[in-house]
Amino acid sequence: FLLYQFRDYNMSGSAISRLPIDTMEISPTALSVNAQVDKVIIYPVKSCHGWTVPSGTSWPVTRHGLKYDRVFVLMREHSLLPMQQKQVPNMALIRPRVDIDKSTLVLDAPGHELLEISLRPEDLKLETTETQVCSTRVRAVRVRSDRISLWLSSVLSVSCYLACEPRLLESGANTPHNSCYPDKSFANKAQILMVTQESSRQVEQWIAEDAAPDDATSRIRVGPMQYRPNIIVKSLGTDMIKPFEELKWKLVHIGGSRFAVAGPCRRCQMISIDQESAKKLKEPYATLARRMRVDGKVVFGIYLNATGSLLSTTSIKSGATINAA
């Protein structure tokens, strides 16, 4: 049996009286959920804005996760840690777009010309370096380009450079650099992050309920994109997903692909950085910290890892049917 207990918590982590979602004890074999993919999103540059795969476009899934997802990081000189929105909120203003036909990544930012970067490692001048993701030291490859470094540094007002995992780029499987985890990119904990529209709407409702009548917070709209997911799920027909029901799932089938649930996604205050304006807000983290904890940790969404041998033809697209158990 799976046992999850969801309670209201105050900011110090101690339980308070109201329990918005009761303790649930269920057998995983008893679950059967029908839903569909609403959006597929990748983040080619870790901690920058996401790119939504065009509706109906099948996006490849590799043994590392979604193709081109978090294949680049931004680094400061003499630092092992990739730059993050928590420290540099303006990273949210760097918007990527993948040009599939040209195998390039196009970056856009307010007040700057477009920056085009090849996704073919043979077109890049690469130099091995090191970085650290979630306390794990890994090897990365620095992209030696004054053009790219100057553009990024100008946008962020911070001297920085681009680094990558070349095996995850176009035709990168034959590169001699063996630099990252065997089964994921620069993602934090797992290959893919999934959230549901229903859980997102529940958080919006909590925010409105907790806000004072004259508080502008009551009118805040926190959509699922605020949580930086790879896959947004929505209910299919009248078979509605319950808020946070995804935390009970153990296996997720998307089209012909099977994924194991690696657990809930632990959240930090980065989700309160508005992904459109880069402004720091208090929501939705403040509400989640009070309302949504598992084992004392603030959580939202679930991590997925591909199971079995994925073929190069495996893909995900919006509209694909999801079955979960």
Backbone hydrogen bonds in HBPLUS format (Angstrom, degrees):
<---DONOR---> <-ACCEPTOR-->    atom                        ^
c    i                          cat <-CA-CA->   ^        H-A-AA   ^      H-
h    n   atom  resd res      DA  || num        DHA   H-A  angle D-A-AA Bond
n    s   type  num  typ     dist DA aas  dist angle  dist       angle   num
A0002-LEU N   A0026-ILE O   3.17 MM  24  5.84 174.5  2.17 163.5 163.6     1
A0004-TYR N   A0024-MET O   3.41 MM  20  5.79 166.0  2.43 157.1 160.9     2
A0024-MET N   A0004-TYR O   3.21 MM  20  5.79 162.9  2.24 161.4 166.6     3
A0016-ILE N   A0008-ASP O   3.13 MM   8  5.74 161.5  2.16 138.7 139.9     4
A0009-TYR N   A0290-ARG O   2.15 MM 281  4.27 158.4  1.19 135.9 145.4     5
A0010-ASN N   A0014-SER O   3.17 MM   4  5.89 162.2  2.21 153.8 156.1     6
A0013-GLY N   A0010-ASN O   2.90 MM   3  5.44 161.8  1.94 119.3 125.4     7
A0030-ALA N   A0027-SER O   2.93 MM   3  5.42 157.1  1.99 116.1 123.6     8
A0031-LEU N   A0028-PRO O   3.32 MM   3  5.65 166.7  2.33 109.5 113.5     9
A0033-VAL N   A0324-ALA O   3.07 MM 291  5.05 151.5  2.15 141.1 147.5    10
A0324-ALA N   A0033-VAL O   3.21 MM 291  5.05 145.0  2.33 126.0 135.2    11
A0035-ALA N   A0322-ILE O   2.95 MM 287  4.93 156.3  2.00 145.3 148.6    12
A0322-ILE N   A0035-ALA O   2.72 MM 287  4.93 166.7  1.73 135.9 133.3    13
A0036-GLN N   A0234-LYS O   3.00 MM 198  5.66 160.9  2.04 163.5 168.7    14
A0234-LYS N   A0036-GLN O   2.99 MM 198  5.66 163.5  2.02 163.6 169.0    15
A0037-VAL N   A0320-ALA O   2.86 MM 283  5.33 153.7  1.93 149.6 158.4    16
A0319-GLY N   A0037-VAL O   2.68 MM 282  5.06 168.5  1.69 140.5 144.7    17
A0038-ASP N   A0232-ILE O   2.72 MM 194  5.39 167.5  1.74 157.7 159.7    18
A0232-ILE N   A0039-LYS O   3.05 MM 193  5.19 163.7  2.08 144.2 147.4    19
A0053-VAL N   A0040-VAL O   2.85 MM  13  5.60 159.2  1.89 158.7 165.6    20
A0041-ILE N   A0230-ASN O   2.74 MM 189  4.57 165.3  1.76 134.2 138.3    21
A0042-ILE N   A0051-TRP O   3.02 MM   9  5.45 163.4  2.05 149.6 151.3    22
A0051-TRP N   A0042-ILE O   2.80 MM   9  5.45 160.3  1.84 163.3 170.0    23
A0070-ARG N   A0043-TYR O   2.70 MM  27  5.32 145.2  1.82 112.6 124.8    24
A0072-PHE N   A0044-PRO O   2.96 MM  28  6.05 150.0  2.05 166.3 170.8    25
A0048-CYS N   A0045-VAL O   3.00 MM   3  5.61 160.7  2.04 142.6 142.9    26
A0046-LYS N   A0072-PHE O   2.88 MM  26  6.11 171.2  1.88 152.4 149.4    27
A0049-HIS N   A0094-ILE O   3.12 MM  45  5.80 142.8  2.26 150.4 159.3    28
A0057-THR N   A0054-PRO O   2.98 MM   3  5.57 161.9  2.01 140.4 142.4    29
A0059-TRP N   A0316-ILE O   2.74 MM 257  5.25 173.7  1.75 145.3 147.5    30
A0316-ILE N   A0059-TRP O   2.89 MM 257  5.25 150.7  1.98 138.2 144.5    31
A0067-LYS N   A0060-PRO O   3.09 MM   7  5.65 168.2  2.10 151.4 149.9    32
A0061-VAL N   A0314-THR O   2.96 MM 253  5.59 159.0  2.00 136.3 135.1    33
A0062-THR N   A0065-GLY O   2.80 MM   3  5.19 166.4  1.82 156.2 151.9    34
A0065-GLY N   A0062-THR O   3.10 MM   3  5.19 160.8  2.14 106.0 112.1    35
A0069-ASP N   A0066-LEU O   3.08 MM   3  5.53 160.4  2.12 135.8 135.4    36
A0186-PHE N   A0070-ARG O   3.11 MM 116  5.34 162.4  2.15 152.5 155.2    37
A0165-GLU N   A0071-VAL O   2.94 MM  94  5.43 135.4  2.14 152.9 160.5    38
A0073-VAL N   A0163-ALA O   2.88 MM  90  5.32 153.9  1.95 142.0 146.5    39
A0163-ALA N   A0073-VAL O   2.91 MM  90  5.32 159.5  1.95 161.7 163.1    40
A0083-MET N   A0074-LEU O   2.81 MM   9  5.51 171.7  1.82 156.6 159.4    41
A0075-MET N   A0161-TYR O   2.88 MM  86  5.37 166.0  1.90 155.7 160.3    42
A0161-TYR N   A0075-MET O   2.80 MM  86  5.37 151.3  1.88 151.5 161.4    43
A0132-GLN N   A0080-LEU O   2.79 MM  52  5.63 119.1  2.17 160.1 153.7    44
A0087-GLN N   A0084-GLN O   3.10 MM   3  5.70 138.5  2.28 112.8 121.6    45
A0088-VAL N   A0084-GLN O   2.88 MM   4  6.03 157.6  1.93 149.1 156.2    46
A0091-MET N   A0088-VAL O   3.05 MM   3  6.00 166.4  2.07 130.4 133.1    47
A0092-ALA N   A0089-PRO O   3.00 MM   3  6.06 169.4  2.01 131.5 133.2    48
A0093-LEU N   A0090-ASN O   2.96 MM   3  5.34 153.8  2.03 108.9 116.9    49
A0094-ILE N   A0091-MET O   3.17 MM   3  5.53 162.0  2.21 110.0 115.5    50
A0095-ARG N   A0108-ASP O   2.81 MM  13  5.08 164.0  1.84 157.7 158.6    51
A0108-ASP N   A0095-ARG O   2.83 MM  13  5.08 150.4  1.92 140.7 150.7    52
A0097-ARG N   A0106-VAL O   2.81 MM   9  5.08 122.0  2.15 140.5 155.7    53
A0106-VAL N   A0097-ARG O   2.79 MM   9  5.08 173.6  1.79 157.6 159.7    54
A0099-ASP N   A0104-THR O   2.87 MM   5  5.26 168.7  1.88 157.9 161.0    55
A0103-SER N   A0099-ASP O   2.87 MM   4  5.72 118.8  2.25 145.2 162.2    56
A0104-THR N   A0099-ASP O   3.24 MM   5  5.26 158.7  2.29 137.4 142.8    57
A0103-SER N   A0100-ILE O   3.36 MM   3  5.00 145.3  2.48  91.9 101.6    58
A0119-LEU N   A0103-SER O   2.85 MM  16  5.41 156.7  1.91 153.4 145.6    59
A0105-LEU N   A0117-ILE O   2.69 MM  12  5.06 165.8  1.71 156.2 160.6    60
A0117-ILE N   A0105-LEU O   2.77 MM  12  5.06 158.1  1.82 149.8 157.4    61
A0107-LEU N   A0115-LEU O   2.73 MM   8  5.02 165.6  1.74 152.0 156.5    62
A0115-LEU N   A0107-LEU O   2.93 MM   8  5.02 166.4  1.95 148.2 152.5    63
A0112-HIS N   A0109-ALA O   3.14 MM   3  5.62 148.3  2.25 146.1 141.1    64
A0170-GLU N   A0119-LEU O   2.68 MM  51  5.51 139.5  1.84 155.6 165.2    65
A0123-ASP N   A0120-ARG O   2.91 MM   3  5.57 159.0  1.96 121.4 128.1    66
A0124-LEU N   A0121-PRO O   3.09 MM   3  5.25 159.5  2.14 107.2 113.7    67
A0144-ARG N   A0125-LYS O   2.74 MM  19  5.29 163.3  1.76 164.4 166.1    68
A0127-GLU N   A0142-ARG O   2.88 MM  15  4.91 140.9  2.03 135.8 146.3    69
A0142-ARG N   A0127-GLU O   2.55 MM  15  4.91 154.5  1.61 157.0 148.3    70
A0129-THR N   A0140-ALA O   2.85 MM  11  5.31 172.2  1.86 141.8 140.9    71
A0140-ALA N   A0129-THR O   3.10 MM  11  5.31 154.6  2.17 118.0 125.4    72
A0131-THR N   A0138-VAL O   2.84 MM   7  5.47 167.4  1.85 163.5 163.0    73
A0138-VAL N   A0131-THR O   2.79 MM   7  5.47 163.2  1.82 147.7 153.6    74
A0133-VAL N   A0136-THR O   2.87 MM   3  5.23 156.9  1.92 151.2 147.4    75
A0136-THR N   A0133-VAL O   3.02 MM   3  5.23 158.7  2.06 111.4 117.7    76
A0139-ARG N   A0179-SER O   2.99 MM  40  4.49 121.1  2.35 147.1 155.9    77
A0141-VAL N   A0164-CYS O   2.98 MM  23  5.25 146.9  2.10 149.3 157.6    78
A0164-CYS N   A0141-VAL O   2.76 MM  23  5.25 154.7  1.82 141.6 149.0    79
A0143-VAL N   A0162-LEU O   2.81 MM  19  5.52 173.3  1.81 153.4 152.5    80
A0149-SER N   A0145-SER O   3.01 MM   4  6.18 172.5  2.01 155.5 158.0    81
A0150-LEU N   A0146-ASP O   2.86 MM   4  5.78 163.9  1.89 147.8 152.4    82
A0151-TRP N   A0147-ARG O   3.23 MM   4  6.29 155.2  2.29 138.3 144.8    83
A0152-LEU N   A0148-ILE O   3.05 MM   4  6.29 171.5  2.05 157.3 158.9    84
A0153-SER N   A0149-SER O   2.91 MM   4  6.00 162.5  1.94 149.2 154.8    85
A0154-SER N   A0150-LEU O   2.94 MM   4  5.97 147.7  2.04 140.6 148.9    86
A0155-VAL N   A0151-TRP O   3.05 MM   4  6.30 160.2  2.09 152.0 156.7    87
A0156-LEU N   A0152-LEU O   3.07 MM   4  6.22 163.1  2.10 152.5 156.6    88
A0157-SER N   A0153-SER O   2.80 MM   4  5.39 121.8  2.14 134.6 146.7    89
A0168-LEU N   A0165-GLU O   3.00 MM   3  5.86 162.0  2.03 127.2 132.6    90
A0169-LEU N   A0166-PRO O   3.08 MM   3  5.22 166.0  2.10 110.0 114.3    91
A0172-GLY N   A0169-LEU O   2.98 MM   3  4.92 148.6  2.08 131.5 124.0    92
A0175-THR N   A0172-GLY O   3.17 MM   3  5.37 168.5  2.18 112.2 115.4    93
A0192-ILE N   A0304-LEU O   3.13 MM 112  5.04 157.1  2.18 151.8 152.2    94
A0304-LEU N   A0192-ILE O   2.76 MM 112  5.04 158.6  1.81 151.2 154.3    95
A0230-ASN N   A0193-LEU O   2.76 MM  37  5.18 165.0  1.78 143.5 148.8    96
A0231-ILE N   A0193-LEU O   3.10 MM  38  6.46 154.0  2.17 154.1 155.7    97
A0194-MET N   A0302-ILE O   2.88 MM 108  5.40 173.0  1.89 165.8 167.3    98
A0302-ILE N   A0194-MET O   2.93 MM 108  5.40 160.1  1.97 155.4 161.2    99
A0195-VAL N   A0231-ILE O   3.01 MM  36  6.47 159.0  2.05 166.4 173.1   100
A0233-VAL N   A0195-VAL O   2.89 MM  38  6.20 155.4  1.95 149.6 157.9   101
A0200-SER N   A0196-THR O   3.23 MM   4  6.49 158.0  2.28 145.0 151.2   102
A0197-GLN N   A0233-VAL O   2.89 MM  36  6.15 158.3  1.94 174.3 172.9   103
A0201-ARG N   A0197-GLN O   2.91 MM   4  6.18 155.7  1.97 150.2 156.4   104
A0202-GLN N   A0198-GLU O   3.06 MM   4  6.27 146.2  2.17 139.3 148.5   105
A0203-VAL N   A0199-SER O   3.13 MM   4  6.46 152.3  2.21 146.6 152.5   106
A0204-GLU N   A0200-SER O   3.12 MM   4  6.46 157.8  2.17 147.4 153.4   107
A0205-GLN N   A0201-ARG O   2.96 MM   4  6.23 153.9  2.03 146.1 153.0   108
A0206-TRP N   A0202-GLN O   2.94 MM   4  6.26 154.4  2.01 147.4 154.3   109
A0207-ILE N   A0203-VAL O   2.92 MM   4  6.18 158.6  1.96 153.3 158.7   110
A0208-ALA N   A0204-GLU O   3.06 MM   4  6.34 160.4  2.10 149.4 153.8   111
A0209-GLU N   A0205-GLN O   2.92 MM   4  6.15 156.7  1.98 149.8 156.6   112
A0210-ASP N   A0206-TRP O   2.93 MM   4  6.09 154.0  2.00 152.2 158.1   113
A0211-ALA N   A0207-ILE O   3.14 MM   4  6.16 131.6  2.38 142.2 153.4   114
A0215-ASP N   A0212-ALA O   2.90 MM   3  5.04 162.7  1.93 116.1 120.1   115
A0218-SER N   A0215-ASP O   3.03 MM   3  5.88 157.5  2.09 123.2 127.3   116
A0219-ARG N   A0216-ALA O   2.99 MM   3  5.57 159.0  2.03 116.2 122.7   117
A0220-ILE N   A0217-THR O   3.04 MM   3  5.13 168.2  2.05 112.3 114.8   118
A0226-GLN N   A0223-GLY O   3.09 MM   3  5.81 156.9  2.15 120.0 126.0   119
A0227-TYR N   A0224-PRO O   3.13 MM   3  5.76 159.8  2.17 116.2 121.6   120
A0228-ARG N   A0225-MET O   3.07 MM   3  5.34 164.6  2.09 115.6 117.3   121
A0239-ASP N   A0236-LEU O   3.37 MM   3  5.90 146.6  2.49 135.9 134.2   122
A0240-MET N   A0238-THR O   2.97 MM   2  5.57 122.6  2.31 110.2  93.7   123
A0245-GLU N   A0242-LYS O   3.01 MM   3  5.24 158.3  2.06 134.2 131.7   124
A0247-LEU N   A0244-PHE O   3.17 MM   3  5.74 158.8  2.21 112.8 118.3   125
A0248-LYS N   A0245-GLU O   2.95 MM   3  5.76 167.8  1.97 125.5 129.2   126
A0249-TRP N   A0246-GLU O   3.10 MM   3  5.30 153.6  2.18 106.1 114.0   127
A0261-VAL N   A0250-LYS O   2.90 MM  11  5.00 171.7  1.90 140.1 137.9   128
A0325-ALA N   A0251-LEU O   2.95 MM  74  5.35 158.3  2.00 150.6 155.2   129
A0252-VAL N   A0259-PHE O   2.87 MM   7  5.14 163.7  1.90 152.9 156.5   130
A0259-PHE N   A0252-VAL O   2.79 MM   7  5.14 154.1  1.86 152.4 160.9   131
A0253-HIS N   A0323-ASN O   2.72 MM  70  5.10 172.3  1.73 163.2 165.9   132
A0323-ASN N   A0253-HIS O   2.95 MM  70  5.10 157.2  2.01 143.5 151.0   133
A0254-ILE N   A0257-SER O   2.86 MM   3  5.24 155.0  1.93 149.5 157.0   134
A0257-SER N   A0254-ILE O   2.93 MM   3  5.24 167.7  1.95 133.4 133.5   135
A0255-GLY N   A0321-THR O   3.14 MM  66  5.76 162.7  2.17 167.2 168.3   136
A0307-THR N   A0258-ARG O   3.10 MM  49  5.92 161.6  2.13 153.2 148.7   137
A0260-ALA N   A0305-ASN O   2.79 MM  45  5.32 156.8  1.84 164.2 161.0   138
A0305-ASN N   A0260-ALA O   2.94 MM  45  5.32 152.6  2.02 148.3 157.3   139
A0262-ALA N   A0303-TYR O   2.81 MM  41  5.16 158.5  1.85 132.1 139.0   140
A0303-TYR N   A0263-GLY O   2.86 MM  40  5.64 168.9  1.87 173.3 175.6   141
A0265-CYS N   A0301-GLY O   2.92 MM  36  5.44 159.1  1.97 133.5 133.3   142
A0300-PHE N   A0265-CYS O   3.04 MM  35  5.61 149.4  2.13 150.0 158.9   143
A0267-ARG N   A0298-VAL O   2.73 MM  31  5.49 165.7  1.75 145.5 148.6   144
A0271-ILE N   A0268-CYS O   3.47 MM   3  6.59 168.2  2.49 127.7 127.1   145
A0272-SER N   A0269-GLN O   3.01 MM   3  5.50 161.9  2.04 113.8 119.5   146
A0273-ILE N   A0270-MET O   3.08 MM   3  5.56 157.7  2.13 119.6 119.8   147
A0281-LEU N   A0272-SER O   2.73 MM   9  5.08 156.9  1.78 150.1 157.9   148
A0274-ASP N   A0279-LYS O   2.83 MM   5  5.33 160.0  1.87 163.6 159.6   149
A0278-ALA N   A0274-ASP O   2.75 MM   4  4.97 145.0  1.87 142.1 149.7   150
A0286-ALA N   A0282-LYS O   2.97 MM   4  5.78 163.0  2.00 160.2 164.5   151
A0288-LEU N   A0284-PRO O   3.01 MM   4  6.25 168.6  2.02 161.2 164.8   152
A0289-ALA N   A0285-TYR O   2.81 MM   4  5.96 154.2  1.88 155.0 162.1   153
A0290-ARG N   A0286-ALA O   3.30 MM   4  6.56 137.4  2.50 134.9 144.6   154
A0290-ARG N   A0287-THR O   3.08 MM   3  5.19 129.7  2.35  98.2 111.4   155
A0291-ARG N   A0287-THR O   2.82 MM   4  5.93 151.5  1.90 151.9 161.2   156
A0292-MET N   A0288-LEU O   2.77 MM   4  4.84 161.7  1.81 133.1 138.4   157
A0299-VAL N   A0292-MET O   3.37 MM   7  6.36 159.7  2.41 142.8 147.3   158
A0294-VAL N   A0297-LYS O   2.89 MM   3  5.27 151.7  1.97 145.8 150.2   159
A0297-LYS N   A0294-VAL O   3.00 MM   3  5.27 167.1  2.01 114.8 117.8   160
A0314-THR N   A0311-LEU O   3.00 MM   3  5.48 167.9  2.02 117.0 120.9   161
A0320-ALA N   A0317-LYS O   3.16 MM   3  5.78 156.6  2.22 136.1 137.8   162
